[in-house]
Amino acid sequence: MRATSRNREKRNRAQARTEDGSALLLAIFVLVLLTGMGVVLLFASRTDVRMSQADSRAKKAFYIAEAGLETAREQLRASLNYVLERRN
């Protein structure tokens, strides 16, 4: 009985030694997978920030142009009023 239990222990130890490497491989695989996901999320957020900045610049340019047009309109209106007052 002792011989069979010793043989089982030897087999269990040998099997445990071969499984140690597979656990390490699995841990490395999970680490690489999580790192890859982090890199993808980093690039996605970076792209989103750039798009947001471009949108902000476009809106700023639009409002500046609109303010310029409003200023020009007021100047034209003032010039027209001046000309009409001089006629009368």
Summary of the structure (lengths in Angstrom):
residues: 88
radius of gyration: 38.1
end to end distance: 128.3
largest distance: 128.3
contacts: 168
relative contact order: 0.04
helix: 98%
strand: 0%
